[in-house]
Amino acid sequence: PMAAMNKKDNFLTGGAHLLKDHIGLFNGTGNQVAKILWKEKSEVVGFEYTSEDILVIVIREARITMVKPKEEHSPIVKDLSALLGVDSIEGAKVHDNSLVLVTHEKKVYLINDLTEFKPILLAESYAERSLTESTIKNIIVIDPSASDSGKLEVLIPREDGGVHRIYEERTSLLEVVGSENLLNLGKVLHMAISPLSDKKQQYLLFFTEEEKIIVCESKVETSKARAISTDEGVPEFIVWCGGDIPGLVYNDRVILVGGNAKAEFYYEVKGGFHAVSELDGIRVLTNDNCFFIDKVPTALIEATAPMSNKPSALILNAFQKYLKNDPKAEDTLKSIKEESKDGLKNGIMGLMQAATAEFNIEDQKFFLKAAAFAKNFLVPGEFNSDEFCELLEHLRILNQLHIARYSRMITYAEYKKIKPKEVIKILLRYHCHFLAFEICKALNIDDKSLIYEDWAIKKIRLSAGEADEKLYEELKKKLSECENLSYKRIALAAEQEGKKAIALMLLKNETLIKDQVPVLLSMKEFAPALQIAISNCEVDMAYGIISEMRLAGMAMEDIVFNCSSVENGLSYLVAYCQQQRRIDPNDPLLGNIYEIGRRIDAKTYPDIARKLYQLGLSDLEEYDTLAGALHLSHIKDLSERVGFTMLKTPKGSFGKIKQYLPLYMEFLQGKEKHAKDIKTKEERDSFLKLEGILESLLQLSLKPATVGAADLMAKKLKIDPKVFFLLRLRAAAKSGEWGMFQEVIKKEKSKLPIQFFAKICIEFSNKDLAIHYIKQIKDAKEKIELFLVIESIKEAVEAAVESKNNDYIAEIQERVQPYDIQPLVQEASAKMKKQTLQPHLVFHFFKQKPQREYSYLL
């Protein structure tokens, strides 16, 4: 593709010009296919295409605009000022898919990837900084395969003569050797480099202030240069015609020079023209037409030159006679064979080469028909017909490229350099999937996965609003035609487009787990990824997936649920926890597998809890085993096993529990400040674990099969009967066993303050039972406070009236404003059958203006 910048009616390209209006995008035939509005007013210092058809426009104010080869041609703008720490770019040059930038501070940067933009410094102040801003029009980049250093080299003209040679933070003066001595380049006005040939060769071209043309190989240290004089004046710029003929471009013509000969091509057109170096010629683009200047191939001259006696010309002559039914056609072909043993074969090859040099399809056909006619007069085996058939297919493809919507009007030499797979990639950029399939069919390319993959991605992106099931069926039907297709990129594209359901359905067709699992992890679909790893016995991969869950910030409960939904998932989780524990004994998340079980509520998920207990019982420490055993005691089929485990528990396992038990009891009694004494992680973990163990004792003590184990546990811990009583109450309340809660209180006949029972009911949200116990509290102030905590305003008022204390009534009214408690006061007073408050006092109290508002506990 080509691009040009329009300024009013003038055709401008790739120079330091102020842009207005728009940028035109053209196909290979010179037809404009798109127009991009251009609002930048700063000077353009770089304007070229990358090898992946990305148009790169660099402006002086350190900004880059990129236009990717898509239908919509939407520009992407990048600001380089912060990235490079500069505010001015003096020059830019695209090489392959890289970009070389020259800043005003004379620093040279290389950006290899135009998606990540990670600059590499090639030179630090290669020259003195100029006081004025000036655009560097001539920058040459030598490919690493064609340079002396084997590295990418950058050439920039020196202001006082010569050329800077820059690579790998090295700067030197370019030395060009003539036939005998070093050539003095002097001040270089223009530079050009030829396209990289198949032999990895490039040639440099310099036009000096003395109007001399100097030509040399890009490997200047091992080659000799030659000088060509010209009297045509200074050109606008210079180009290469292929890799061997210099071209001078003026306002109205292109002059090719070589030795003592020259050729002129005039283009006196409105708006001027632009010339581009290509592998085997020069492409000239005007506002109306596209021209191609190339050196006529020898094979075409031999076949078509007047009075030529070359075998290819004689074959054409014979074929023309054959078309006219002239019997002398056969005699002509026989004479070629008689004159030279390989004459006829060489003539056929010459016609094949001549066909590749023609753009006109009818001319191609004529040469190839003549060659096919002559082939009939060869002995079988004397000529390889496969070469002829292969050429036919390549020319068919090339001709299709010439007429496609985004045509590549390239020569056969350029096509052969690109190679079929690269041609397919080019077509896919422009959604030409049908033509890509035709190329595979013509050239017997079996691997069509790239085409199917690209088609599916484009299909997903262009199917907004289509039902997922219908779209998936269309994709599945088409993609089933391709064997060994990877669904990885397709699924990722679907996920990016918000079609996660389609992505998951597509991944079911993926056969390689190395492609399935990473995509599932990127989608946060951990359970399916773990299922795939486990079913394929990939232990390390399964552990990696669990680690990914942790890195994603997933709570351990959620990790357990994900693993439990997968067959054998909990087994892998326990094994992973054990492995991590050996690596890091202080890992806070995996220190106790039964803490996980306690958090997930084993009553609701008994199967998960049972599985964790059975998997970890034999390997974990007794302390953790004890915790797990107590936690699972409510599961019927494990009750006896739990009791047996506790009876066998060594005394040493209770050390940590006994150490923190007094502190834990103080914490339960409301002395939170003591909890601050727990500083280390080990202490904190043991303290929290203790809560789970002690609260589980109630379950054991109320079951015949385990009551003995519970009593033994209490004795081993030397728990005070009052403390054990309180723990049993809290455990019953936490489990919702309120009948049992009251039964334990009646049975034990504890001397603990009634406030303890009320506060436990409040903590575990049993309001009715809390009211029952609060009413039994003798301290009126504490009674009223607890009533207000549970929002029992009526009971609080009754308690205040009963206490005959007007201050309590005033306090209640202040805390529940704007609610009016006067009716409740009157009702409570009536129940007492006497007037506890003077009427004028009550009236005066309710007339007071509220000083502040309270929101009571919800």
C-alpha positions in Angstrom: 0.0 0.0 0.0 0.9 3.6 -0.4 0.0 6.8 1.4 0.2 10.5 0.4 -0.5 13.8 2.1 -2.7 16.3 0.4 -2.3 20.0 0.8 -5.0 21.8 -1.2 -4.5 20.5 -4.7 -0.8 19.6 -4.4 0.4 16.0 -4.0 2.9 15.9 -1.1 4.6 12.8 0.4 7.0 12.0 3.2 8.7 15.4 3.6 8.8 18.2 6.1 5.5 19.8 5.1 2.7 21.4 7.0 -0.4 19.1 6.6 -3.9 20.2 6.0 -7.2 18.6 5.1 -6.5 14.8 5.0 -4.3 11.9 4.4 -5.1 9.7 1.4 -4.6 5.9 1.5 -4.0 4.2 -1.9 -3.8 0.7 -3.1 -1.1 -0.7 -5.4 -2.8 0.6 -8.5 -2.9 4.1 -7.2 -6.6 4.2 -6.4 -7.5 6.0 -3.2 -9.3 3.6 -0.9 -9.6 5.8 2.2 -9.3 9.3 3.5 -8.2 10.2 7.0 -8.9 13.7 8.4 -5.7 15.3 9.6 -5.8 18.1 12.3 -2.2 18.2 13.3 -0.5 21.6 12.5 3.0 20.6 13.5 5.7 19.7 10.9 5.9 16.1 9.8 9.3 14.6 10.1 8.5 10.9 9.2 5.9 9.4 7.0 6.3 5.7 6.0 4.7 2.2 6.0 6.0 -0.7 8.1 6.3 -4.2 6.7 3.0 -5.0 8.4 1.2 -2.2 6.5 1.0 0.2 9.5 1.3 3.8 8.4 3.6 5.7 10.8 3.5 9.5 10.9 5.9 11.3 13.2 5.5 15.0 13.9 8.0 17.4 15.4 6.1 17.8 18.7 7.1 14.3 19.7 3.8 12.6 18.7 3.3 9.5 16.5 0.1 8.7 14.6 -0.3 5.1 13.4 -2.9 3.9 11.0 -3.4 0.1 11.0 -4.7 -1.8 8.0 -8.3 -2.2 9.1 -11.6 -1.4 7.4 -12.2 1.6 9.6 -8.7 3.1 9.3 -8.8 4.5 12.8 -5.6 6.3 13.8 -3.7 5.6 17.0 -1.8 8.5 18.6 1.2 8.0 20.9 2.8 10.8 22.9 6.6 10.4 23.1 7.5 13.4 25.1 7.2 11.7 28.5 8.6 8.4 27.2 11.8 10.0 25.7 11.9 13.1 27.9 12.0 15.3 24.9 9.7 17.8 23.3 11.0 17.8 19.7 11.8 15.2 17.1 14.1 16.2 14.2 14.0 13.0 12.1 12.4 9.6 11.9 12.9 6.5 9.7 10.9 3.3 9.5 12.8 0.0 9.0 10.8 -3.2 8.7 8.6 -3.0 11.8 10.9 -0.8 13.8 11.2 3.0 14.1 14.4 5.1 14.4 14.0 8.6 16.0 16.4 11.5 16.2 15.7 14.1 18.9 16.7 17.8 19.0 19.3 16.8 21.6 21.0 14.7 18.9 20.0 11.4 20.6 19.1 8.4 18.5 16.5 5.9 19.7 15.3 2.6 18.3 11.8 1.4 18.9 11.6 -2.3 17.9 8.0 -2.9 18.9 5.4 -0.3 17.9 2.8 -1.8 20.3 4.9 -1.7 23.5 7.0 1.3 22.7 10.2 0.5 24.6 12.9 2.8 23.3 16.6 1.7 23.0 19.2 4.4 23.1 21.6 4.0 20.1 23.5 7.2 20.5 24.0 9.8 23.2 24.5 13.2 21.5 26.2 12.0 18.3 26.7 15.6 17.3 26.6 19.1 18.8 23.1 20.4 19.4 22.0 23.0 16.9 20.5 26.2 18.0 17.7 26.1 15.5 15.3 23.3 14.8 15.9 21.7 11.4 14.4 18.5 10.0 16.8 15.7 9.2 15.4 14.6 5.8 18.1 11.9 5.1 18.3 9.0 7.5 19.4 5.6 6.3 18.9 2.3 8.3 21.0 -0.7 7.2 19.6 -4.1 8.0 21.7 -6.2 10.4 22.1 -8.9 7.8 23.7 -6.4 5.3 25.9 -4.4 7.7 29.5 -4.7 8.6 28.8 -4.9 12.3 26.0 -7.5 12.1 23.9 -4.9 13.9 21.3 -2.4 12.8 23.2 0.7 11.7 22.0 4.2 11.2 23.5 6.8 8.9 22.9 10.5 9.3 24.6 13.3 7.2 27.0 15.6 9.1 26.5 19.3 8.8 30.2 19.9 8.1 30.6 17.0 5.6 30.6 13.3 5.8 28.2 10.9 7.4 27.7 9.7 10.9 27.6 5.9 11.4 25.7 4.9 14.5 25.2 1.4 16.1 25.0 0.0 19.6 25.8 3.4 21.3 28.8 3.9 19.0 29.3 6.8 16.8 32.0 7.2 14.1 32.6 8.8 10.7 31.6 6.6 7.7 34.7 5.8 5.6 34.1 4.9 2.0 37.0 3.3 0.0 37.4 4.1 -3.7 39.5 2.1 -6.2 42.7 3.1 -4.4 42.2 5.6 -1.6 39.4 6.8 0.8 36.8 8.9 -1.0 36.0 12.3 0.5 32.2 12.4 0.6 32.1 16.1 1.4 28.7 17.5 2.2 26.0 14.9 1.5 22.7 16.4 0.2 20.8 13.2 -0.4 21.1 9.5 0.6 19.3 6.4 -0.4 19.5 2.7 0.3 18.3 -0.1 -2.0 15.7 -2.7 -0.8 17.2 -5.8 0.8 17.7 -8.5 -1.8 17.3 -12.3 -1.4 21.1 -12.5 -1.1 21.0 -10.1 1.9 22.7 -7.3 0.0 22.0 -3.6 0.1 23.6 -0.7 -1.7 24.1 2.9 -0.6 23.7 6.0 -2.8 25.1 9.4 -1.9 24.5 12.7 -3.8 27.1 15.3 -2.8 27.3 19.1 -2.9 29.7 18.7 -5.8 27.0 17.0 -7.8 28.7 13.6 -7.6 26.9 10.3 -7.2 28.8 7.8 -5.0 27.7 4.2 -5.0 28.9 1.4 -2.7 27.7 -1.7 -0.9 26.2 -1.4 2.6 29.2 -3.3 3.9 31.6 -0.4 3.2 34.5 -1.9 5.1 34.8 -4.8 2.7 33.8 -3.2 -0.6 34.9 -0.4 -3.0 32.8 2.6 -4.1 32.6 4.2 -7.5 31.8 7.8 -8.4 29.5 8.9 -11.2 29.5 12.5 -12.4 26.3 14.3 -13.5 25.4 17.8 -14.8 21.6 17.5 -14.2 21.7 19.7 -11.1 20.6 18.9 -7.6 17.5 16.6 -7.5 14.6 16.8 -5.1 15.6 13.4 -3.8 17.3 10.1 -5.0 16.1 6.5 -5.3 17.3 3.1 -6.4 15.8 1.4 -9.4 16.1 -2.2 -8.1 19.5 -2.7 -6.5 21.8 -1.6 -9.3 20.6 1.6 -11.0 20.6 5.0 -9.3 17.7 7.3 -9.9 17.5 11.1 -9.6 14.1 12.6 -9.0 13.3 16.1 -10.2 10.1 18.1 -10.3 9.1 16.9 -13.7 11.2 13.8 -14.4 13.1 10.7 -13.1 16.6 10.2 -14.5 18.3 6.8 -14.3 22.1 6.9 -14.6 24.6 4.2 -15.0 28.1 4.4 -16.4 28.0 6.7 -19.5 24.3 6.0 -20.2 21.1 7.6 -18.8 17.4 7.3 -19.3 14.8 10.0 -18.6 11.1 9.6 -17.8 9.0 12.8 -17.8 5.9 13.2 -15.6 4.6 16.7 -16.3 1.4 16.4 -14.3 -0.5 18.8 -12.1 0.3 18.4 -8.5 3.7 16.7 -9.0 4.5 13.0 -8.4 6.3 10.8 -5.9 8.9 8.0 -6.6 9.6 5.0 -4.3 12.5 2.5 -4.5 11.4 -1.1 -5.0 13.2 -4.5 -5.3 13.3 -4.5 -9.1 12.2 -1.0 -10.1 10.8 2.4 -9.2 7.1 3.0 -8.5 5.9 6.5 -9.6 2.6 7.7 -8.2 0.7 10.8 -9.5 -2.7 12.1 -8.6 -4.2 10.1 -11.4 -2.0 7.2 -12.3 0.5 4.6 -11.0 3.6 3.9 -13.1 6.4 1.3 -12.7 9.9 1.9 -14.1 12.0 -1.2 -14.3 14.9 -2.6 -16.2 13.5 -4.8 -19.0 14.5 -8.4 -18.2 16.9 -10.0 -20.7 14.4 -12.9 -21.2 11.7 -10.5 -22.4 14.1 -8.7 -24.7 15.3 -12.0 -26.2 11.7 -13.2 -26.8 10.2 -10.0 -28.3 13.1 -8.0 -29.9 12.7 -7.6 -33.7 14.9 -10.0 -35.7 15.8 -11.9 -32.5 17.2 -15.4 -33.2 17.0 -16.6 -29.6 15.2 -19.9 -29.0 12.4 -18.1 -27.1 11.8 -15.8 -30.0 11.8 -18.7 -32.5 9.3 -20.6 -30.4 7.0 -17.5 -30.4 7.4 -17.4 -34.2 6.5 -21.0 -34.5 3.5 -20.7 -32.2 2.2 -17.8 -34.3 2.5 -20.0 -37.4 0.7 -22.8 -35.6 -2.2 -20.5 -34.8 -2.4 -19.7 -38.5 -2.3 -23.5 -39.4 1.1 -23.0 -41.1 2.8 -26.4 -41.4 6.2 -24.7 -41.1 5.7 -24.3 -37.4 6.9 -27.8 -36.7 10.0 -27.3 -38.9 10.9 -24.2 -36.9 10.9 -26.1 -33.6 12.9 -29.0 -35.1 15.5 -26.5 -36.3 15.9 -25.2 -32.7 16.6 -28.8 -31.5 19.0 -29.5 -34.3 21.0 -26.3 -33.7 21.4 -26.9 -29.9 20.7 -29.9 -27.8 19.1 -27.8 -25.0 17.9 -25.0 -27.3 14.2 -25.9 -27.1 14.3 -26.4 -23.3 16.2 -23.1 -22.9 13.6 -21.3 -25.1 10.7 -22.7 -23.0 12.4 -21.4 -19.8 13.0 -18.0 -21.4 9.3 -17.7 -22.3 8.4 -18.6 -18.7 10.7 -15.9 -17.4 9.3 -13.4 -19.9 5.7 -14.2 -18.7 6.7 -13.3 -15.1 8.0 -9.9 -16.4 4.5 -8.9 -17.8 1.7 -7.3 -15.9 -0.8 -7.8 -18.8 -2.6 -11.1 -18.3 -3.1 -11.7 -22.1 0.6 -11.3 -22.7 1.3 -13.8 -19.9 -1.1 -16.2 -21.5 0.5 -15.9 -24.9 4.0 -16.6 -23.6 2.9 -19.6 -21.6 0.8 -21.1 -24.4 3.8 -20.8 -26.7 5.9 -22.6 -24.1 3.3 -25.3 -23.6 3.2 -25.8 -27.4 6.9 -26.2 -27.6 6.9 -28.6 -24.6 5.1 -31.2 -26.8 8.2 -31.5 -28.9 10.4 -32.6 -26.0 11.2 -36.1 -25.0 9.4 -37.2 -21.8 11.6 -36.5 -18.8 13.6 -33.9 -20.7 11.7 -31.0 -19.1 10.3 -30.8 -15.6 6.6 -30.1 -16.1 6.1 -29.4 -12.4 8.0 -26.2 -12.7 5.7 -25.1 -15.5 2.5 -26.0 -13.5 3.9 -24.3 -10.3 4.6 -21.1 -12.3 1.0 -21.1 -13.6 -0.3 -21.2 -10.0 2.0 -18.5 -8.8 0.9 -16.2 -11.7 -2.7 -16.9 -11.0 -2.2 -15.8 -7.4 -0.2 -12.7 -8.4 -2.9 -11.7 -10.9 -5.5 -12.1 -8.2 -3.4 -9.8 -5.9 -3.4 -7.2 -8.7 -7.2 -7.1 -8.9 -8.1 -7.5 -5.2 -9.8 -4.7 -3.3 -6.6 -3.8 -1.5 -4.5 -4.8 -4.5 -0.8 -5.4 -4.2 0.4 -4.3 -7.6 3.8 -6.0 -7.1 6.1 -7.7 -9.5 6.8 -11.4 -9.7 10.2 -10.8 -8.1 8.6 -9.0 -5.1 6.0 -11.7 -4.9 8.6 -14.5 -4.7 10.5 -12.6 -2.0 7.4 -12.3 0.1 6.7 -16.1 -0.1 3.2 -17.7 0.0 2.7 -17.7 3.8 3.5 -14.0 4.1 1.2 -13.3 1.2 -1.6 -15.1 3.2 -0.8 -12.9 6.2 -1.1 -9.8 4.0 -4.5 -10.9 2.7 -5.8 -11.6 6.2 -5.0 -8.0 7.3 -7.6 -6.9 4.7 -10.1 -9.7 5.4 -9.5 -11.4 2.1 -10.1 -14.9 3.5 -11.5 -16.4 0.3 -8.4 -15.5 -1.7 -6.2 -16.9 1.0 -8.0 -20.2 0.8 -7.6 -20.2 -2.9 -3.8 -19.7 -2.5 -3.6 -22.7 -0.2 -5.6 -24.8 -2.6 -3.4 -23.7 -5.6 -0.1 -24.3 -3.9 -1.2 -27.4 -2.0 -0.7 -25.8 1.4 -2.2 -28.2 4.0 -1.9 -26.0 7.1 -4.8 -23.5 6.8 -5.2 -23.0 10.6 -4.0 -19.4 10.4 -6.8 -18.5 7.9 -9.5 -20.3 9.9 -8.3 -18.7 13.1 -8.3 -15.2 11.6 -11.7 -15.7 10.0 -13.2 -16.8 13.3 -11.7 -13.8 15.2 -13.1 -11.4 12.6 -16.4 -13.2 12.6 -16.7 -12.7 16.4 -15.7 -9.1 16.3 -18.3 -8.3 13.6 -21.2 -10.2 15.1 -22.4 -7.8 17.7 -25.9 -8.5 18.8 -26.0 -12.1 17.4 -27.1 -14.8 19.8 -24.3 -16.8 21.4 -25.7 -20.2 20.4 -26.2 -19.3 16.8 -22.7 -17.7 16.5 -21.1 -20.7 18.1 -22.8 -23.1 15.8 -21.6 -21.1 12.8 -18.1 -21.0 14.1 -18.1 -24.7 15.0 -19.3 -25.7 11.6 -16.6 -23.8 9.8 -13.7 -24.5 12.2 -14.5 -28.3 12.1 -13.1 -28.3 8.6 -9.6 -27.6 9.9 -7.5 -30.2 11.7 -4.9 -29.3 14.3 -6.5 -25.9 14.9 -5.6 -24.0 18.1 -8.6 -22.3 19.7 -6.5 -20.2 22.1 -6.5 -16.9 20.2 -10.1 -17.3 19.1 -11.2 -17.9 22.7 -9.2 -14.9 23.9 -10.8 -12.7 21.2 -14.2 -13.9 22.2 -13.5 -13.1 25.9 -12.2 -9.6 24.9 -15.4 -8.9 23.0 -17.5 -9.8 26.1 -18.6 -13.2 24.7 -17.3 -15.4 27.6 -19.8 -18.1 27.0 -18.6 -18.6 23.5 -15.0 -18.6 24.7 -15.7 -21.4 27.1 -17.6 -23.4 24.5 -14.7 -23.0 22.0 -12.1 -24.1 24.5 -13.9 -27.5 24.9 -12.7 -28.2 21.3 -9.1 -27.4 22.2 -6.9 -30.6 22.4 -3.7 -29.0 23.8 -4.0 -28.4 27.6 -1.0 -25.9 27.3 -3.4 -23.7 25.2 -6.5 -24.4 27.2 -5.4 -23.7 30.7 -3.7 -20.3 30.2 -6.9 -18.9 28.6 -9.1 -20.3 31.3 -6.8 -18.7 33.9 -6.9 -15.3 32.1 -10.7 -15.6 32.3 -10.6 -16.4 36.0 -12.2 -19.8 35.3 -10.1 -21.7 37.8 -12.4 -24.8 38.3 -12.4 -25.9 34.7 -8.7 -25.3 34.4 -8.1 -27.4 37.5 -10.3 -30.2 36.1 -8.2 -30.3 32.9 -4.9 -30.4 34.8 -6.1 -33.2 37.2 -7.7 -35.3 34.4 -4.4 -35.2 32.6 -2.4 -36.0 35.7 -0.5 -32.7 35.5 0.4 -32.3 39.2 2.6 -29.2 38.8 0.0 -27.5 36.6 -2.7 -28.2 39.2 -0.5 -26.7 42.0 0.2 -23.8 39.7 -3.6 -23.2 39.2 -4.1 -23.2 43.0 -1.3 -20.7 43.3 -2.9 -18.6 40.7 -6.1 -18.5 42.8 -4.2 -17.2 45.7 -2.4 -14.6 43.6 -5.7 -13.5 42.3 -6.7 -12.6 45.9 -9.3 -15.3 46.2 -10.3 -16.2 49.8 -9.4 -19.6 51.0 -13.0 -20.6 51.3 -13.5 -19.8 47.6 -10.4 -21.8 46.8 -11.9 -24.8 48.7 -15.2 -24.5 46.9 -13.5 -24.3 43.5 -11.5 -27.4 44.3 -14.4 -29.3 45.7 -16.4 -28.8 42.5 -13.7 -30.8 40.6 -13.2 -34.5 41.0 -10.2 -35.2 43.2 -9.8 -31.4 43.6 -9.7 -31.5 47.4 -7.1 -34.2 47.3 -4.8 -32.0 45.3 -5.6 -29.0 47.5 -4.6 -30.9 50.7 -1.4 -32.1 49.0 -0.7 -28.6 47.9 -1.2 -27.3 51.4 1.1 -29.9 52.8 3.8 -29.1 50.2 3.5 -25.4 50.9 3.7 -26.0 54.6 7.0 -27.8 54.2 8.3 -24.9 52.1 7.0 -22.2 54.4 5.8 -23.3 57.9 4.6 -19.8 58.7 2.3 -19.5 55.7 -0.8 -17.9 57.3 -3.3 -19.0 54.7 -2.4 -22.7 54.6 -1.2 -23.3 58.1 -4.3 -25.3 59.2 -6.4 -27.0 56.7 -9.2 -27.4 59.3 -9.4 -23.7 59.8 -10.5 -23.6 56.2 -13.1 -26.3 57.0 -14.4 -24.3 59.9 -14.7 -21.1 57.8 -16.8 -22.8 55.1 -19.4 -24.0 57.7 -19.1 -27.8 57.8 -22.8 -28.1 58.8 -23.9 -26.7 55.4 -21.2 -28.5 53.5 -20.5 -31.7 55.4 -19.1 -33.5 52.3 -16.4 -31.0 51.9 -15.5 -31.0 55.6 -15.6 -34.8 55.8 -13.3 -35.0 52.8 -10.8 -32.5 54.2 -10.7 -34.5 57.5 -10.2 -37.8 55.9 -7.5 -36.6 53.6 -5.5 -34.7 56.2 -6.0 -36.8 59.3 -2.9 -39.0 58.9 -0.4 -36.3 57.9 -1.2 -33.1 59.9 0.0 -32.3 63.4 -2.0 -33.5 66.4 -3.0 -30.0 67.2 -4.5 -29.5 63.8 -6.0 -33.0 63.9 -7.7 -32.2 67.2 -9.1 -29.0 65.7 -10.5 -30.9 62.7 -11.8 -33.7 64.9 -13.8 -31.3 67.1 -15.0 -29.3 64.1 -16.4 -32.4 62.4 -18.0 -34.0 65.5 -21.5 -33.1 64.4 -21.3 -35.4 61.4 -22.9 -38.7 62.5 -20.7 -41.2 60.7 -17.6 -39.5 62.1 -18.7 -39.0 65.7 -17.2 -42.2 67.2 -14.0 -41.7 65.1 -13.7 -38.2 66.4 -14.1 -39.3 70.0 -11.5 -42.1 69.5 -9.1 -39.5 68.0 -9.5 -37.3 71.0 -8.9 -40.1 73.5 -5.6 -40.8 71.8 -4.4 -37.2 71.6 -1.1 -36.8 73.5 -1.0 -34.4 76.4 1.6 -32.3 74.7 -0.9 -31.2 72.0 -2.7 -29.1 74.6 0.2 -26.8 75.4 -0.8 -24.1 73.0 -4.4 -24.3 74.0 -3.7 -24.0 77.7 -1.3 -21.1 77.0 -3.9 -18.8 75.5 -7.1 -20.0 77.3 -7.1 -17.4 80.1 -6.5 -14.6 77.6 -9.3 -15.9 75.4 -11.7 -16.0 78.4 -10.9 -12.4 79.2 -11.6 -11.5 75.6 -15.0 -13.2 75.8 -15.9 -11.2 78.9 -15.4 -7.9 77.0 -11.9 -7.1 78.0 -10.8 -6.5 74.4 -7.7 -4.6 75.5 -6.1 -7.8 76.5 -6.3 -9.0 72.9 -3.7 -6.4 72.0 -1.1 -8.4 73.9 -1.2 -10.9 71.1 1.5 -9.7 68.8 3.1 -12.5 66.8 1.5 -14.3 64.0 1.9 -17.6 65.7 0.1 -16.3 68.8 -2.7 -14.8 66.7 -3.2 -18.0 64.7 -3.3 -20.1 67.9 -5.7 -17.7 69.5 -8.2 -17.8 66.6 -7.8 -21.6 66.4 -8.7 -21.9 70.0 -12.1 -20.4 69.5 -13.0 -23.1 67.0 -11.9 -25.9 69.3 -13.6 -24.7 72.4 -16.9 -23.8 70.7 -17.0 -27.3 69.2 -16.9 -29.0 72.7 -20.7 -28.5 73.1 -21.4 -30.8 70.1 -19.4 -33.6 71.7 -20.8 -33.1 75.2 -24.4 -33.5 74.1 -24.0 -36.8 72.2 -23.8 -40.1 73.9 -21.1 -41.4 71.6 -18.7 -38.5 72.3 -19.7 -37.2 75.8 -16.8 -39.0 77.3 -14.4 -37.5 74.9 -15.8 -34.0 75.7 -15.4 -34.5 79.5 -11.8 -35.8 78.9 -11.1 -32.8 76.8 -12.3 -30.4 79.6 -10.2 -32.2 82.2 -7.1 -32.2 80.1 -7.4 -28.5 79.5 -8.3 -28.0 83.2 -11.1 -25.7 82.2 -13.0 -24.1 85.1 -16.6 -25.4 85.3 -18.0 -21.8 85.0 -15.8 -21.2 82.0 -16.8 -24.4 80.3 -20.5 -23.6 81.1 -20.1 -20.2 79.3 -18.4 -21.8 76.3 -21.2 -24.3 76.0 -23.7 -21.5 76.0 -22.0 -19.6 73.3 -21.6 -22.7 71.2 -25.3 -23.6 71.5 -26.2 -20.0 70.6 -23.9 -20.0 67.6 -25.4 -23.2 66.3 -29.0 -22.0 66.9 -29.8 -24.6 69.5 -31.8 -22.2 71.7 -33.8 -25.0 73.4 -30.5 -26.6 74.4 -29.3 -23.2 75.5 -32.1 -22.8 78.0 -31.8 -26.4 79.1 -28.1 -26.0 79.9 -28.8 -22.9 82.0 -31.5 -24.7 84.0 -29.4 -27.9 84.4 -26.2 -26.2 85.6 -27.9 -23.6 87.9 -25.0 -21.3 87.3 -24.3 -18.4 89.6 -23.1 -16.3 86.6 -24.8 -12.9 86.2 -27.9 -13.0 84.1 -26.3 -10.3 81.9 -24.1 -12.9 80.4 -27.1 -14.9 79.1 -28.8 -11.8 77.7 -25.6 -10.6 75.9 -25.1 -14.0 74.3 -28.7 -13.8 73.0 -28.1 -10.3 71.7 -24.8 -11.4 70.0 -26.5 -14.2 68.1 -29.7 -12.2 67.3 -32.4 -13.9 69.4 -34.4 -10.9 70.5 -37.2 -12.6 72.2 -35.0 -14.7 74.4 -32.8 -11.6 75.1 -35.9 -9.7 76.4 -36.7 -12.7 78.6 -33.3 -12.5 80.3 -33.0 -8.7 80.3 -36.2 -8.4 82.3 -34.5 -10.5 85.1 -31.6 -8.0 85.4 -31.9 -6.0 88.6 -29.8 -3.0 87.7 -32.3 -0.6 86.0 -29.7 1.4 84.0 -28.1 -1.7 82.5 -31.5 -3.2 81.8 -32.6 0.0 79.9 -29.3 0.1 78.0 -29.7 -3.5 76.7 -33.3 -2.9 75.8 -32.3 0.1 73.7 -29.5 -2.0 72.0 -32.1 -4.4 70.7 -34.5 -1.6 69.9 -37.1 -2.7 72.5 -38.3 0.9 73.3 -41.5 -0.2 75.0 -39.7 -2.5 77.4 -37.1 0.2 78.0 -39.8 2.7 78.9 -41.5 0.2 81.2 -38.2 -0.4 83.0 -37.7 3.4 83.4 -41.2 4.0 84.7 -40.8 1.1 87.1 -37.5 2.6 88.4 -39.4 5.9 89.1 -36.5 7.9 87.7 -37.3 10.8 85.4 -33.7 11.0 84.2 -34.0 7.6 82.6 -37.1 8.6 80.7 -35.4 11.8 79.4 -32.4 9.8 78.3 -34.6 7.4 76.4 -36.5 10.2 74.7 -33.2 11.9 73.7 -31.8 8.7 72.2 -34.8 7.7 70.1 -35.8 11.1 68.7 -37.9 12.0 66.9 -40.0 9.1 68.1 -42.5 10.2 70.8 -42.5 8.0 73.9 -45.2 9.9 75.8 -47.9 7.3 74.9 -45.6 4.5 76.1 -45.0 6.4 79.4 -48.7 6.8 80.0 -49.3 3.1 79.2 -46.6 2.0 81.5 -47.9 4.2 84.3 -51.4 2.9 83.9 -50.1 -0.7 84.3 -48.5 0.3 87.6 -51.9 1.7 88.7 -50.4 4.8 90.0 -49.0 8.1 88.7 -45.2 7.9 88.9 -44.5 11.3 87.2 -46.1 14.7 87.6 -48.1 15.8 84.5 -46.5 19.2 84.3 -43.0 17.6 84.3 -43.9 15.2 81.5 -45.4 18.1 79.4 -42.4 20.3 80.1 -40.0 17.6 79.0 -41.7 17.0 75.7 -41.7 20.7 74.8 -37.9 20.9 75.0 -36.2 21.6 71.7 -34.1 18.6 70.6 -30.4 19.4 70.9 -29.1 16.5 68.6 -30.3 13.4 66.8 -29.4 9.8 67.6 -29.6 6.8 65.4 -30.1 3.7 67.5 -28.4 0.4 66.8 -30.0 -1.5 63.8 
